[in-house]
Amino acid sequence: MYQLNFCAGPASLPESIYQALSQMVLNYHNTGLSLLSFSHRDQLFAEINNKIKQHLRTLLALPESYEILLMPAGASAQFAAVPINLKQNGRALYINSGYWAAAAIKEAKKFIEVDTIEGVDNVIDHIVDDYDYIYYTENETIDGVIWQKIPETNLPLVCDMSSSFLSKPIDVTKFDLIYAGAQKNIGLPGVTVVLIKKALIENIKQKAIPAVLSYQAMQQADSLYNTPDMFAWAAMELVLADLIKQGGLDVVAEKNARKAALLYEAIDQSKLFSNKVSLHNRSPMNIVFQLPSDELTAKFLNFADSQGVYGIAGHRSVGGVRVSLYNAIEFKAVEQLVSVMREFETLNA
Ligand SMILES: *Cc1c(COP(=O)(O)O)cnc(C)c1O
């Protein structure tokens, strides 16, 4: 039986949230109804919708000039929604920082002309005024790389924060659009948070936009254009309430930094494990590391599995090991993982 789950997504949630959700499925707040089968037009669901928005405003001190949209079909749908909605002159600048940025670029090219810059932490100094927006990915979930510095630009700045959203405080005012799929830090697959400047929505000129991907249609419908994934919304409401209860994003960030420091220290002290990301760009969320050979990597993954550790094989595109330390992971779990790593190293010295 697995004891520890470091899956990159869907990520594990606190036990208390699984319990609350189970209860909601069986009998939602003593209504005699299941969360899975009352109307999304019901007042019961309007409450979930309103609470999610209140929680996000509280956690982020979100100004009224930003709209909160809850969109379907995962972060990948935003790869298309962003260019489809924001296209004005027809050209955008994308920073290619890794796997997910590349996926966003590939999708965007179907709808808009794309210029790219390679790398992370680029200072955007050659601003061309006719870019409709500048796009980057804050945390590259597969490559284990994070941006520390927000690009300086006067153009609309769009950021995919799927795997770092609410893991630390965010200065939302630096961005025009932030989006994040819920299943990394804030819940379950099925809902994507979009924070967008109201002025940017007003400025949308494109007409031929599928309604479920349209920021204007979603804004008008209060995110209920059609039947949403109600279970995922309810889970997110619980996760956000829990983050507030924990003390907010400063507290969450401190806990996440301690967890990451512990694991990176164990890797750096080890003769067997190594991490190749530059110190400045090491992700606190997804920690990737290598062993000297594919054979040893496979041996380690088997050993970890036998010790009850789930979800640490690197993404199929890169191999190696990847440990995801999203908000729900406790410090204690990282300590346990480190002792499994040390034991393996002793056995294979
Ligand atoms: C997981 C992830 C995605 C894709 O999310 P889906 O919900 O599966 O579409 C996109 N961007 C980043 C940074 C991610 O971590």
The ligand as an SDF file (V2000), in Angstrom:
LIG
                    3D

 15 15  0  0  0  0  0  0  0  0999 V2000
   -0.3940   20.4430  -15.9530 C   0  0  0  0  0  0  0  0  0  0  0  0
   -0.0620   21.6570  -16.7100 C   0  0  0  0  0  0  0  0  0  0  0  0
   -0.7620   22.0360  -17.8780 C   0  0  0  0  0  0  0  0  0  0  0  0
   -1.8250   21.1800  -18.5120 C   0  0  0  0  0  0  0  0  0  0  0  0
   -2.9220   21.0270  -17.6970 O   0  0  0  0  0  0  0  0  0  0  0  0
   -4.2360   20.2340  -18.1680 P   0  0  0  0  0  0  0  0  0  0  0  0
   -5.2140   20.6230  -17.1150 O   0  0  0  0  0  0  0  0  0  0  0  0
   -3.8940   18.7870  -18.2130 O   0  0  0  0  0  0  0  0  0  0  0  0
   -4.6310   20.7440  -19.5030 O   0  0  0  0  0  0  0  0  0  0  0  0
   -0.4230   23.2360  -18.4660 C   0  0  0  0  0  0  0  0  0  0  0  0
    0.5540   24.0150  -17.9720 N   0  0  0  0  0  0  0  0  0  0  0  0
    1.2610   23.6750  -16.8700 C   0  0  0  0  0  0  0  0  0  0  0  0
    2.3240   24.5870  -16.3630 C   0  0  0  0  0  0  0  0  0  0  0  0
    0.9700   22.4930  -16.2040 C   0  0  0  0  0  0  0  0  0  0  0  0
    1.6630   22.1560  -15.1030 O   0  0  0  0  0  0  0  0  0  0  0  0
  1  2  1  0
  2  3  1  0
  2 14  2  0
  3  4  1  0
  3 10  2  0
  4  5  1  0
  5  6  1  0
  6  7  2  0
  6  8  1  0
  6  9  1  0
 10 11  1  0
 11 12  2  0
 12 13  1  0
 12 14  1  0
 14 15  1  0
M  END
$$$$
